[in-house]
Amino acid sequence: MGSVFLNGFVNLLTHQKKVLAVDPEGQECRLIPLPGSSWFGLVGCLGQSQGLLHYAAQQDCSCAMLQVWALKDIEKAEWMLKQRFEIEVAPQTKILFDYTGNAFCSEIFYVVMFHPEKDVVFLPVEGYKLLSYNLINAEVQEICKLDQETRPRFLAYVPSYVDFF
């Protein structure tokens, strides 16, 4: 996912390995450098969990390690490494789809979503499955099987509590 509304800002991933944070009025704008070293301009997944902005990406092209970060201080652009885990931790190691639903088989491991309240990430894997990975206890669970005839796109459901009356 490439955009998140959090704490009054729309946060967008850029191709310069930064998060662009803009308030909806356009009065304030910030560029926040992404943590870690992403390779070839690979931009990972941006999301929110437990009230913090989160970012997940593969460490580099020669490593089967995924890193998950949380933005602790937006003013200082201070990221905290929450977890690093190897692809081999999960029973399947090949990703099936990228963020836009395009077929993409490789050893690159993608997070497609963060759980909004728990330290859990969601990953599509070989075998047309969506898995959850618990960052605290390393538990992997199969959430569902994906339709083999389509290229799934992953969209977050965000309830709106705006009063329309």
DSSP file (Angstrom, degrees, kcal/mol; ACC not computed):
  #  RESIDUE AA STRUCTURE BP1 BP2  ACC     N-H-->O    O-->H-N    N-H-->O    O-->H-N    TCO  KAPPA ALPHA  PHI   PSI    X-CA   Y-CA   Z-CA
    1    1 A M              0   0    0      0, 0.0    45,-2.9     0, 0.0     3,-0.1   0.000 360.0 360.0 360.0 142.3    0.0    0.0    0.0
    2    2 A G        +     0   0    0     43,-0.2    11,-2.5     1,-0.1     2,-0.3   0.437 360.0  46.0-113.0  -0.5    1.4    3.4   -0.9
    3    3 A S  E     +A   12   0A   0     43,-0.3     2,-0.3     9,-0.2     9,-0.2  -1.000  51.3 177.5-147.1 147.1   -0.8    5.9    1.1
    4    4 A V  E     -A   11   0A   0      7,-2.2     7,-3.4    -2,-0.3     2,-0.6  -0.994  22.3-142.9-146.6 134.9   -2.1    6.3    4.6
    5    5 A F  E     +A   10   0A   0     -2,-0.3     2,-0.3     5,-0.2     5,-0.2  -0.910  40.6 153.7 -98.0 119.0   -4.2    9.0    6.3
    6    6 A L  E >   -A    9   0A   0      3,-2.6     3,-1.7    -2,-0.6    -2,-0.1  -0.987  57.0  -5.2-151.1 133.7   -2.9    9.3    9.9
    7    7 A N  T 3  S-     0   0    0     -2,-0.3     3,-0.1     1,-0.3    -1,-0.1   0.844 129.0 -50.4  52.5  40.9   -2.8   12.0   12.5
    8    8 A G  T 3  S+     0   0    0      1,-0.2     2,-0.4    15,-0.0    -1,-0.3   0.551 118.3 102.6  80.6   7.9   -4.2   14.6   10.2
    9    9 A F  E <   -A    6   0A   0     -3,-1.7    -3,-2.6    14,-0.2     2,-0.6  -0.959  66.4-135.7-125.9 142.3   -1.8   13.9    7.3
   10   10 A V  E     -AB   5  22A   0     12,-3.4    12,-2.5    -2,-0.4     2,-0.5  -0.873  28.4-157.8 -88.0 122.4   -2.0   12.0    4.0
   11   11 A N  E     -AB   4  21A   0     -7,-3.4    -7,-2.2    -2,-0.6     2,-0.4  -0.919  12.9-178.0-109.4 123.2    1.2   10.0    3.9
   12   12 A L  E     -AB   3  20A   0      8,-2.6     8,-3.2    -2,-0.5     2,-0.3  -0.950  25.8-124.3-124.5 138.9    2.4    8.9    0.4
   13   13 A L  E     - B   0  19A   0    -11,-2.5     2,-0.3    -2,-0.4     6,-0.2  -0.614  29.1-158.1 -75.7 138.9    5.4    6.8   -0.7
   14   14 A T    >   -     0   0    0      4,-2.5     3,-0.9    -2,-0.3     4,-0.3  -0.722  28.2-117.3-110.7 166.9    7.6    8.5   -3.2
   15   15 A H  T 3  S+     0   0    0     -2,-0.3    -2,-0.0     1,-0.2    -1,-0.0   0.484 109.2  71.8 -81.4  -1.7   10.0    7.0   -5.7
   16   16 A Q  T 3  S-     0   0    0      2,-0.2    -1,-0.2    27,-0.0     3,-0.1   0.117 120.1-102.8 -95.9  20.5   12.9    8.8   -3.9
   17   17 A K  S <  S+     0   0    0     -3,-0.9    17,-2.3     1,-0.2     2,-0.3   0.909  86.6 112.8  60.5  45.4   12.6    6.5   -0.9
   18   18 A K  E     - C   0  33A   0     -4,-0.3    -4,-2.5    15,-0.2     2,-0.5  -0.935  66.7-122.1-139.0 162.1   10.7    9.0    1.2
   19   19 A V  E     -BC  13  32A   0     13,-2.9    13,-3.0    -2,-0.3     2,-0.7  -0.940  20.8-149.8-104.1 128.0    7.3    9.5    2.7
   20   20 A L  E     -BC  12  31A   0     -8,-3.2    -8,-2.6    -2,-0.5     2,-0.6  -0.893  13.6-166.2 -96.5 116.9    5.5   12.7    1.6
   21   21 A A  E     +BC  11  30A   0      9,-2.7     9,-2.5    -2,-0.7     2,-0.4  -0.926  12.6 172.1-108.3 120.4    3.2   13.9    4.5
   22   22 A V  E     -BC  10  29A   0    -12,-2.5   -12,-3.4    -2,-0.6     7,-0.2  -0.987  29.8-130.0-130.8 134.8    0.7   16.5    3.5
   23   23 A D    >   -     0   0    0      5,-2.2     3,-2.2    -2,-0.4   -14,-0.2  -0.582  31.8-113.7 -79.5 151.3   -2.2   17.9    5.5
   24   24 A P  T 3  S+     0   0    0      0, 0.0    -1,-0.1     0, 0.0   -15,-0.1   0.734 116.1  56.7 -59.7 -23.2   -5.5   17.9    3.6
   25   25 A E  T 3  S-     0   0    0      3,-0.0    -2,-0.0     1,-0.0    -3,-0.0   0.617 108.0-125.3 -81.3 -12.5   -5.6   21.8    3.5
   26   26 A G  S <  S+     0   0    0     -3,-2.2     3,-0.1     2,-0.2    -1,-0.0   0.657  78.4 117.8  77.6  15.2   -2.2   21.9    1.8
   27   27 A Q  S    S+     0   0    0      1,-0.2     2,-0.4    -4,-0.0    -5,-0.0   0.780  71.9  37.4 -84.7 -29.3   -0.8   24.1    4.5
   28   28 A E        +     0   0    0     -5,-0.1    -5,-2.2     2,-0.0     2,-0.3  -0.977  62.4 174.3-131.1 139.7    1.9   21.8    5.8
   29   29 A C  E     -C   22   0A   0     -2,-0.4     2,-0.3    -7,-0.2    -7,-0.2  -0.999   3.1-179.1-145.2 137.6    4.2   19.4    3.9
   30   30 A R  E     -C   21   0A   0     -9,-2.5    -9,-2.7    -2,-0.3     2,-0.5  -0.982  20.2-146.5-136.8 148.6    7.1   17.2    5.0
   31   31 A L  E     -C   20   0A   0     -2,-0.3   -11,-0.2   -11,-0.2    -2,-0.0  -0.981  19.3-168.2-111.5 121.6    9.5   14.7    3.4
   32   32 A I  E     -C   19   0A   0    -13,-3.0   -13,-2.9    -2,-0.5    45,-0.0  -0.943  20.4-127.5-113.0 116.9   10.4   11.9    5.7
   33   33 A P  E     -C   18   0A   0      0, 0.0   -15,-0.2     0, 0.0   -16,-0.1  -0.352  26.9-118.7 -61.3 140.1   13.3    9.6    4.6
   34   34 A L        -     0   0    0    -17,-2.3     4,-0.1     1,-0.1     2,-0.1  -0.482  30.9-113.3 -75.6 151.7   12.5    5.9    4.7
   35   35 A P  S    S+     0   0    0      0, 0.0    -1,-0.1     0, 0.0     3,-0.1  -0.315  71.1  13.2 -80.0 166.7   14.5    3.7    7.0
   36   36 A G  S    S-     0   0    0      1,-0.1     2,-0.6    -2,-0.1    23,-0.1   0.010  96.1 -62.8  68.7-172.5   17.0    1.0    6.1
   37   37 A S        -     0   0    0     22,-0.2     2,-0.3    20,-0.1    -1,-0.1  -0.930  46.1-170.7-119.8 108.4   18.4    0.3    2.7
   38   38 A S        -     0   0    0     -2,-0.6     3,-0.4    -4,-0.1     2,-0.2  -0.767  21.4-128.6 -94.0 145.1   16.0   -0.6   -0.1
   39   39 A W  S >  S+     0   0    0     -2,-0.3     3,-3.7    19,-0.3    19,-0.1  -0.601  75.9   1.6 -96.7 153.5   17.6   -1.8   -3.4
   40   40 A F  T 3  S-     0   0    0      1,-0.3    -1,-0.2    -2,-0.2     3,-0.1   0.694 126.1 -64.0  49.8  25.5   16.9   -0.7   -6.9
   41   41 A G  T 3  S+     0   0    0     -3,-0.4    -1,-0.3     1,-0.2     2,-0.2   0.649  84.5 170.4  74.9  13.0   14.5    1.9   -5.6
   42   42 A L    <   -     0   0    0     -3,-3.7     2,-0.5     1,-0.0    -1,-0.2  -0.407  18.2-157.9 -60.2 123.9   12.2   -0.8   -4.4
   43   43 A V        -     0   0    0     -2,-0.2     3,-0.1    -3,-0.1    14,-0.1  -0.922   7.9-157.9-108.2 131.4    9.6    0.8   -2.3
   44   44 A G        -     0   0    0     -2,-0.5     2,-0.5     1,-0.1    13,-0.2   0.400  35.1 -53.6 -84.9-142.2    7.8   -1.4    0.3
   45   45 A C  E     -D   56   0B   0     11,-2.7    11,-2.1    68,-0.0     2,-0.4  -0.887  40.7-159.6-110.1 129.8    4.5   -1.2    2.0
   46   46 A L  E     +D   55   0B   0    -45,-2.9     2,-0.3    -2,-0.5   -43,-0.3  -0.892  30.6 137.8-105.1 136.9    3.4    1.9    4.0
   47   47 A G  E     -D   54   0B   0      7,-2.4     7,-3.8    -2,-0.4     2,-0.4  -0.937  44.2-108.7-160.8-178.3    0.6    1.4    6.6
   48   48 A Q  E     +D   53   0B   0     -2,-0.3     2,-0.3     5,-0.2     5,-0.2  -0.980  29.7 167.7-127.9 142.4   -0.6    2.3   10.0
   49   49 A S  E >   -D   52   0B   0      3,-2.2     3,-2.0    -2,-0.4    68,-0.2  -0.966  69.2  -2.7-151.0 134.6   -0.9    0.1   13.1
   50   50 A Q  T 3  S-     0   0    0     66,-3.1    67,-0.1    -2,-0.3     3,-0.1   0.830 128.7 -56.2  54.3  36.6   -1.5    1.0   16.7
   51   51 A G  T 3  S+     0   0    0     65,-0.4     2,-0.3     1,-0.2    -1,-0.3   0.516 116.3 104.8  78.5   5.7   -1.6    4.7   15.8
   52   52 A L  E <  S-D   49   0B   0     -3,-2.0    -3,-2.2   -46,-0.0     2,-0.4  -0.888  75.2-111.9-119.6 150.2    1.9    4.8   14.2
   53   53 A L  E     -D   48   0B   0     18,-0.4    18,-3.0    -2,-0.3     2,-0.3  -0.642  39.7-164.1 -74.5 132.6    3.0    4.9   10.6
   54   54 A H  E     -DE  47  70B   0     -7,-3.8    -7,-2.4    -2,-0.4     2,-0.3  -0.872  12.1-168.6-121.5 154.0    4.7    1.6    9.6
   55   55 A Y  E     -DE  46  69B   0     14,-2.1    14,-3.3    -2,-0.3     2,-0.4  -0.997   2.7-174.0-141.8 135.4    6.9    0.7    6.7
   56   56 A A  E     +DE  45  68B   0    -11,-2.1   -11,-2.7    -2,-0.3     2,-0.3  -0.997  15.8 148.4-132.7 136.8    8.0   -2.8    5.5
   57   57 A A  E     - E   0  67B   0     10,-1.8    10,-2.7    -2,-0.4     2,-0.1  -0.984  50.5 -89.6-158.8 157.8   10.5   -3.7    2.8
   58   58 A Q  E     - E   0  66B   0     -2,-0.3   -19,-0.3     8,-0.2     8,-0.2  -0.480  38.8-126.0 -68.4 143.6   13.0   -6.4    1.9
   59   59 A Q  S    S-     0   0    0      6,-3.2     2,-0.3     1,-0.2   -22,-0.2   0.944  74.3 -38.8 -60.8 -52.6   16.4   -5.5    3.3
   60   60 A D    >   -     0   0    0      3,-0.4     3,-1.4     5,-0.3     5,-0.3  -0.960  62.8 -89.6-164.8 174.4   18.2   -5.8    0.0
   61   61 A C  T 3  S+     0   0    0     -2,-0.3    -2,-0.0     1,-0.3   -23,-0.0   0.691 121.7  49.1 -70.6 -18.2   18.3   -7.9   -3.2
   62   62 A S  T 3  S+     0   0    0      2,-0.0     2,-0.4     0, 0.0    -1,-0.3   0.412 103.0  73.9 -98.5   2.4   20.8  -10.4   -1.9
   63   63 A C    <   -     0   0    0     -3,-1.4    -3,-0.4     2,-0.1    -4,-0.1  -0.930  63.8-150.9-123.9 139.8   19.0  -11.0    1.4
   64   64 A A        +     0   0    0     -2,-0.4    23,-3.0    -5,-0.1     2,-0.5  -0.153  63.1 119.3 -94.4  37.5   15.9  -12.9    2.3
   65   65 A M  E     - F   0  86B   0     -5,-0.3    -6,-3.2    21,-0.2     2,-0.4  -0.899  48.6-158.2-112.6 130.0   15.2  -10.6    5.2
   66   66 A L  E     -EF  58  85B   0     19,-3.1    19,-2.2    -2,-0.5     2,-0.4  -0.880   9.4-155.9-103.9 137.3   12.1   -8.4    5.6
   67   67 A Q  E     -EF  57  84B   0    -10,-2.7   -10,-1.8    -2,-0.4     2,-0.5  -0.924   4.3-162.3-114.6 139.1   12.3   -5.4    7.9
   68   68 A V  E     -EF  56  83B   0     15,-2.7    14,-2.7    -2,-0.4    15,-1.6  -0.987  14.3-174.9-121.5 125.6    9.3   -3.7    9.6
   69   69 A W  E     -EF  55  81B   0    -14,-3.3   -14,-2.1    -2,-0.5     2,-0.4  -0.835  14.4-154.2-120.0 154.0    9.7   -0.2   10.9
   70   70 A A  E     -EF  54  80B   0     10,-2.3    10,-3.2    -2,-0.3     2,-0.9  -0.994  23.6-124.6-126.2 136.6    7.5    2.2   12.9
   71   71 A L  E     + F   0  79B   0    -18,-3.0   -18,-0.4    -2,-0.4     8,-0.3  -0.711  31.9 175.0 -81.0 108.7    7.8    6.0   12.8
   72   72 A K  E    S+     0   0B   0      6,-2.2     2,-0.4    -2,-0.9    -1,-0.2   0.834  70.5  23.5 -84.8 -35.7    8.3    7.0   16.4
   73   73 A D  E  >> - F   0  78B   0      5,-1.6     5,-2.3     1,-0.1     4,-0.7  -0.911  57.5-172.8-138.5 107.3    8.9   10.7   16.0
   74   74 A I  T  45S+     0   0    0     -2,-0.4     3,-0.2     3,-0.2    -1,-0.1   0.852  87.7  56.5 -68.7 -34.1    7.6   12.5   12.9
   75   75 A E  T  45S+     0   0    0      1,-0.2    -1,-0.2     2,-0.1    -2,-0.0   0.899 118.3  32.0 -64.7 -40.9    9.4   15.8   13.7
   76   76 A K  T  45S-     0   0    0      2,-0.1    -1,-0.2   -44,-0.0    -2,-0.2   0.432 105.5-125.6 -94.4  -0.5   12.8   14.1   13.9
   77   77 A A  T  <5 +     0   0    0     -4,-0.7     2,-0.7    -3,-0.2    -3,-0.2   0.914  49.6 169.6  53.9  45.6   12.0   11.5   11.2
   78   78 A E  E   < -F   73   0B   0     -5,-2.3    -6,-2.2   -43,-0.0    -5,-1.6  -0.810  15.8-168.2 -97.8 113.3   13.0    8.8   13.7
   79   79 A W  E     -F   71   0B   0     -2,-0.7     2,-0.5    -8,-0.3    -8,-0.2  -0.756   8.4-150.2 -97.8 144.8   12.1    5.2   12.7
   80   80 A M  E     -F   70   0B   0    -10,-3.2   -10,-2.3    -2,-0.3     2,-0.6  -0.969  18.9-126.2-114.7 128.2   12.3    2.3   15.1
   81   81 A L  E     +F   69   0B   0     -2,-0.5   -12,-0.2   -12,-0.2     3,-0.1  -0.628  29.5 178.9 -71.9 115.8   13.0   -1.2   13.8
   82   82 A K  E     -     0   0B   0    -14,-2.7     2,-0.3    -2,-0.6   -13,-0.2   0.849  59.5 -11.9 -86.8 -38.1   10.2   -3.4   15.1
   83   83 A Q  E     -F   68   0B   0    -15,-1.6   -15,-2.7     2,-0.0     2,-0.4  -0.982  44.8-161.1-164.4 146.2   11.2   -6.7   13.5
   84   84 A R  E     +F   67   0B   0     -2,-0.3     2,-0.3   -17,-0.2   -17,-0.2  -0.999  24.2 171.0-126.1 133.0   13.4   -8.4   11.0
   85   85 A F  E     -F   66   0B   0    -19,-2.2   -19,-3.1    -2,-0.4     2,-0.2  -0.999  29.6-117.4-144.7 151.2   12.5  -11.9    9.8
   86   86 A E  E >   -F   65   0B   0     -2,-0.3     3,-1.8   -21,-0.2     4,-0.4  -0.549  21.7-125.4 -85.9 148.5   13.7  -14.2    7.2
   87   87 A I  G >  S+     0   0    0    -23,-3.0     3,-1.5     1,-0.3    -1,-0.1   0.848 107.6  68.0 -57.7 -35.6   11.6  -15.4    4.3
   88   88 A E  G 3  S+     0   0    0    -24,-0.3    -1,-0.3     1,-0.3   -23,-0.1   0.641  81.1  78.3 -64.0 -12.6   12.2  -19.0    5.2
   89   89 A V  G <  S+     0   0    0     -3,-1.8    -1,-0.3     4,-0.0    -2,-0.2   0.896  86.3  68.1 -61.7 -39.2   10.2  -18.5    8.4
   90   90 A A  S <  S-     0   0    0     -3,-1.5    43,-0.0    -4,-0.4    49,-0.0  -0.511  91.8-122.8 -81.3 151.0    7.0  -18.8    6.4
   91   91 A P  S    S+     0   0    0      0, 0.0     2,-0.4     0, 0.0    -1,-0.1   0.807 100.0  45.3 -65.6 -28.7    6.1  -22.2    4.8
   92   92 A Q        -     0   0    0      1,-0.1    -2,-0.1    -5,-0.1    35,-0.0  -0.901  64.0-173.1-113.7 146.1    6.0  -20.7    1.3
   93   93 A T        +     0   0    0     -2,-0.4     2,-0.5    -4,-0.1    -1,-0.1   0.532  53.7  84.9-119.2  -6.6    8.7  -18.3    0.1
   94   94 A K        -     0   0    0     11,-0.1    32,-2.4    15,-0.1     2,-0.2  -0.828  67.6-134.2-104.5 136.2    7.6  -17.0   -3.3
   95   95 A I  E     -G  106   0C   0     11,-1.4    11,-0.6    13,-0.5    30,-0.2  -0.571  11.9-164.8 -81.2 146.6    5.4  -14.0   -3.7
   96   96 A L  E     +     0   0C   0     28,-0.3     8,-2.4     1,-0.3     2,-0.3   0.815  65.8  21.3 -98.8 -38.5    2.6  -14.3   -6.2
   97   97 A F  E     -G  103   0C   0      6,-0.2    -1,-0.3    27,-0.1     6,-0.2  -0.959  63.2-136.8-137.2 147.2    1.4  -10.8   -6.7
   98   98 A D    >   -     0   0    0      4,-1.9     3,-1.5    -2,-0.3     6,-0.1  -0.257  51.2 -80.2 -88.5-171.7    2.7   -7.3   -6.3
   99   99 A Y  T 3  S+     0   0    0      1,-0.3    55,-0.7     2,-0.1   -97,-0.1   0.766 129.0  49.5 -64.4 -27.5    0.7   -4.4   -4.9
  100  100 A T  T 3  S-     0   0    0     53,-0.1    -1,-0.3     2,-0.1    53,-0.1   0.404 120.1-102.3 -95.5   2.8   -1.2   -3.7   -8.1
  101  101 A G  S <  S+     0   0    0     -3,-1.5     2,-0.2     1,-0.3    -2,-0.1   0.533  71.4 146.3  92.6   6.2   -2.2   -7.3   -8.7
  102  102 A N        -     0   0    0      1,-0.1    -4,-1.9    49,-0.0    -1,-0.3  -0.565  59.1-103.4 -78.5 139.8    0.4   -8.1  -11.4
  103  103 A A  E     +G   97   0C   0     -2,-0.2    -6,-0.2    -6,-0.2     2,-0.2  -0.391  50.5 166.8 -60.5 136.8    1.7  -11.6  -11.5
  104  104 A F  E     -     0   0C   0     -8,-2.4     2,-0.6    -9,-0.1    -9,-0.1  -0.612  13.7-175.6-159.9  86.4    5.2  -11.5  -10.0
  105  105 A C  E     +     0   0C   0     -2,-0.2     2,-0.3   -11,-0.1    -9,-0.1  -0.797  34.4 113.7 -92.5 120.7    7.0  -14.7   -9.0
  106  106 A S  E    S-G   95   0C   0     -2,-0.6   -11,-1.4   -11,-0.6    -2,-0.1  -0.942  78.0 -91.8-163.9-178.8   10.3  -14.1   -7.3
  107  107 A E  S    S+     0   0    0     -2,-0.3     2,-0.3   -13,-0.2   -20,-0.1   0.406  85.6 116.5 -85.8   3.3   12.0  -14.5   -4.0
  108  108 A I        -     0   0    0    -13,-0.1   -13,-0.5   -50,-0.0     2,-0.5  -0.576  57.8-146.9 -76.2 134.6   11.0  -11.0   -3.0
  109  109 A F        -     0   0    0     -2,-0.3     2,-0.4   -15,-0.1   -51,-0.1  -0.887  15.0-163.8-105.6 125.3    8.6  -11.1    0.0
  110  110 A Y        -     0   0    0     -2,-0.5     2,-0.5    14,-0.3   -53,-0.1  -0.908  16.7-148.5-116.0 137.7    6.0   -8.4    0.2
  111  111 A V        -     0   0    0     -2,-0.4    12,-0.2   -55,-0.2   -55,-0.1  -0.874  15.0-178.1 -90.4 131.9    3.8   -7.1    3.0
  112  112 A V        +     0   0    0     10,-2.9     2,-0.3    -2,-0.5    11,-0.1   0.612  63.3   7.5-105.2 -16.0    0.5   -6.0    1.5
  113  113 A M  E     -H  122   0D   0      9,-0.9     9,-2.3   -68,-0.1     2,-0.4  -0.985  57.9-137.3-163.1 150.7   -1.2   -4.7    4.7
  114  114 A F  E     -H  121   0D   0     -2,-0.3     7,-0.2     7,-0.2   -66,-0.2  -0.896  33.9-113.6-106.6 141.3   -0.6   -4.1    8.4
  115  115 A H        -     0   0    0      5,-2.9     5,-0.2    -2,-0.4   -65,-0.1  -0.588  25.7-135.3 -68.5 134.6   -3.2   -5.0   11.0
  116  116 A P  S    S+     0   0    0      0, 0.0   -66,-3.1     0, 0.0   -65,-0.4   0.746  95.9  21.6 -68.2 -22.1   -4.5   -1.8   12.5
  117  117 A E  S    S+     0   0    0    -68,-0.2     2,-0.3   -67,-0.1   -68,-0.1   0.524 117.8  53.6-123.3  -8.9   -4.4   -2.9   16.1
  118  118 A K  S    S-     0   0    0      2,-0.2     2,-1.9    17,-0.0    -3,-0.2  -0.829  86.0-103.2-127.5 163.9   -1.9   -5.7   16.3
  119  119 A D  S    S+     0   0    0     -2,-0.3    16,-3.1    -5,-0.1    17,-0.6  -0.494  79.4 122.5 -82.9  67.7    1.7   -6.5   15.4
  120  120 A V  E     - I   0 134D   0     -2,-1.9    -5,-2.9    14,-0.2     2,-0.3  -0.990  42.0-166.3-134.3 137.9    0.6   -8.5   12.4
  121  121 A V  E     -HI 114 133D   0     12,-2.2    12,-2.6    -2,-0.4     2,-0.4  -0.870  16.0-133.8-119.4 158.1    1.4   -8.2    8.7
  122  122 A F  E     -HI 113 132D   0     -9,-2.3   -10,-2.9    -2,-0.3    -9,-0.9  -0.934  21.7-176.3-117.3 136.8   -0.3   -9.9    5.7
  123  123 A L  E     - I   0 131D   0      8,-2.6     8,-3.2    -2,-0.4     2,-0.4  -0.994  20.9-140.8-136.5 127.0    1.6  -11.5    2.9
  124  124 A P  E     - I   0 130D   0      0, 0.0   -14,-0.3     0, 0.0   -28,-0.3  -0.743  35.3-179.4 -83.9 137.0    0.4  -13.2   -0.4
  125  125 A V  E >>  - I   0 129D   0      4,-2.7     4,-1.6    -2,-0.4     3,-0.6  -0.827  33.7 -66.6-134.3 169.7    2.5  -16.3   -1.2
  126  126 A E  T 34 S+     0   0    0    -32,-2.4    -1,-0.1    -2,-0.3   -30,-0.1  -0.173 113.1  48.1 -50.8 144.8    3.0  -19.1   -3.6
  127  127 A G  T 34 S-     0   0    0      1,-0.1    -1,-0.2    -3,-0.1    19,-0.2   0.579 125.5 -84.5  91.7  11.2    0.0  -21.5   -3.8
  128  128 A Y  T <4 S+     0   0    0     -3,-0.6    18,-3.6     1,-0.2     2,-0.3   0.943  88.0 140.2  54.5  54.7   -2.5  -18.6   -4.0
  129  129 A K  E  <  -IJ 125 145D   0     -4,-1.6    -4,-2.7    16,-0.3     2,-0.5  -0.931  48.7-143.8-127.0 150.6   -2.6  -18.0   -0.3
  130  130 A L  E     -IJ 124 144D   0     14,-2.6    13,-3.3    -2,-0.3    14,-1.2  -0.976  27.3-169.3-111.0 123.2   -2.8  -15.0    2.0
  131  131 A L  E     -IJ 123 142D   0     -8,-3.2    -8,-2.6    -2,-0.5     2,-0.4  -0.768  16.1-143.8-109.9 154.2   -0.9  -15.4    5.2
  132  132 A S  E     -IJ 122 141D   0      9,-2.8     9,-2.1    -2,-0.3     2,-0.4  -0.927  12.6-160.6-110.2 146.2   -0.6  -13.4    8.4
  133  133 A Y  E     -IJ 121 140D   0    -12,-2.6   -12,-2.2    -2,-0.4     2,-0.6  -0.984  11.1-142.7-128.6 120.0    2.7  -13.2   10.2
  134  134 A N  E  >  -I  120   0D   0      5,-2.5     4,-1.6    -2,-0.4   -14,-0.2  -0.720   4.6-156.8 -83.9 120.2    2.7  -12.2   13.9
  135  135 A L  T  4 S+     0   0    0    -16,-3.1    -1,-0.1    -2,-0.6   -15,-0.1   0.688  88.6  50.1 -71.6 -18.8    5.7   -9.9   14.5
  136  136 A I  T  4 S+     0   0    0    -17,-0.6    -1,-0.2     1,-0.1   -16,-0.1   0.928 128.0  14.6 -85.6 -50.5    5.8  -10.8   18.3
  137  137 A N  T  4 S-     0   0    0      2,-0.1    -2,-0.2     0, 0.0    -1,-0.1   0.350  94.5-122.6-111.6   6.2    5.7  -14.6   18.3
  138  138 A A     <  +     0   0    0     -4,-1.6     2,-0.3     1,-0.2    -3,-0.1   0.702  52.8 162.0  61.7  22.3    6.5  -15.4   14.6
  139  139 A E        -     0   0    0     -5,-0.2    -5,-2.5   -49,-0.0     2,-0.5  -0.584  24.6-157.0 -76.0 131.8    3.2  -17.3   14.2
  140  140 A V  E     +J  133   0D   0     -2,-0.3     2,-0.4    -7,-0.2    -7,-0.2  -0.936  13.4 179.8-110.6 129.6    2.2  -17.8   10.6
  141  141 A Q  E     -J  132   0D   0     -9,-2.1    -9,-2.8    -2,-0.5     2,-0.6  -0.985  29.4-125.2-130.1 141.8   -1.4  -18.5    9.8
  142  142 A E  E     -J  131   0D   0     -2,-0.4   -11,-0.2   -11,-0.2     3,-0.1  -0.753  24.5-175.9 -81.3 124.1   -3.2  -19.0    6.5
  143  143 A I  E     -     0   0D   0    -13,-3.3     2,-0.3    -2,-0.6    -1,-0.2   0.901  58.1 -35.4 -86.4 -48.3   -6.0  -16.5    6.2
  144  144 A C  E     -J  130   0D   0    -14,-1.2   -14,-2.6     2,-0.0     2,-0.4  -0.985  56.0 -98.9-165.7 166.3   -7.5  -17.6    2.9
  145  145 A K  E     -J  129   0D   0     -2,-0.3     2,-0.3   -16,-0.2   -16,-0.3  -0.785  39.1-134.5 -92.5 142.3   -6.9  -19.1   -0.5
  146  146 A L        -     0   0    0    -18,-3.6     2,-0.3    -2,-0.4     5,-0.0  -0.695  28.7 -94.5 -97.9 151.6   -6.9  -16.6   -3.4
  147  147 A D    >   -     0   0    0     -2,-0.3     3,-0.9     1,-0.2    -1,-0.1  -0.485  27.8-154.6 -66.8 122.4   -8.7  -17.1   -6.7
  148  148 A Q  T 3  S+     0   0    0     -2,-0.3    -1,-0.2     1,-0.2   -20,-0.1   0.683  89.5  60.9 -72.3 -17.8   -6.2  -18.6   -9.2
  149  149 A E  T 3  S+     0   0    0      2,-0.0     2,-0.3     0, 0.0    -1,-0.2   0.579 105.4  47.9 -87.3 -10.1   -8.2  -17.2  -12.1
  150  150 A T  S <  S-     0   0    0     -3,-0.9   -49,-0.0     0, 0.0    -4,-0.0  -0.806  79.5-119.0-126.0 166.6   -7.7  -13.5  -11.1
  151  151 A R        -     0   0    0     -2,-0.3    -3,-0.1   -51,-0.1   -49,-0.0  -0.904  40.2-137.5-103.1 103.5   -4.9  -11.2  -10.1
  152  152 A P        -     0   0    0      0, 0.0     2,-0.4     0, 0.0    -6,-0.0  -0.313  12.3-155.7 -67.4 142.3   -6.0  -10.1   -6.6
  153  153 A R        -     0   0    0    -52,-0.1     2,-0.7   -53,-0.1   -53,-0.1  -0.916  14.0-135.8-111.0 144.3   -5.6   -6.5   -5.6
  154  154 A F        +     0   0    0    -55,-0.7     2,-0.4    -2,-0.4   -53,-0.0  -0.895  27.7 171.8-110.3 114.5   -5.4   -5.7   -2.0
  155  155 A L        -     0   0    0     -2,-0.7     2,-0.3  -154,-0.1    -2,-0.0  -0.955  29.3-124.9-121.5 139.0   -7.4   -2.7   -0.7
  156  156 A A        -     0   0    0     -2,-0.4     2,-0.7     2,-0.0   -43,-0.0  -0.636  15.1-137.3 -82.8 137.4   -7.8   -1.8    2.9
  157  157 A Y        -     0   0    0     -2,-0.3    -1,-0.0     2,-0.0    -2,-0.0  -0.860  25.1-177.8 -90.3 120.3  -11.3   -1.4    4.3
  158  158 A V        -     0   0    0     -2,-0.7     2,-0.0     2,-0.0    -2,-0.0  -0.951  20.2-136.9-122.5 110.7  -11.4    1.7    6.4
  159  159 A P        -     0   0    0      0, 0.0     2,-0.5     0, 0.0    -2,-0.0  -0.365  13.7-142.4 -67.0 144.7  -14.7    2.4    8.2
  160  160 A S        -     0   0    0      1,-0.1    -2,-0.0     2,-0.1     0, 0.0  -0.930  17.9-175.8-110.3 128.1  -15.8    6.0    8.1
  161  161 A Y        +     0   0    0     -2,-0.5     2,-0.2     2,-0.1    -1,-0.1   0.051  37.1 137.0-108.2  24.0  -17.5    7.4   11.2
  162  162 A V        -     0   0    0      1,-0.1     2,-0.7     2,-0.0    -2,-0.1  -0.524  57.6-124.6 -72.3 135.0  -18.3   10.8    9.6
  163  163 A D        -     0   0    0     -2,-0.2    -1,-0.1     1,-0.1    -2,-0.1  -0.733  24.2-172.7 -83.1 116.1  -21.8   12.0   10.4
  164  164 A F              0   0    0     -2,-0.7    -1,-0.1     1,-0.2    -2,-0.0   0.416 360.0 360.0 -90.1   2.0  -23.4   12.7    7.1
  165  165 A F              0   0    0      0, 0.0    -1,-0.2     0, 0.0    -2,-0.0   0.437 360.0 360.0-101.9 360.0  -26.5   14.3    8.5
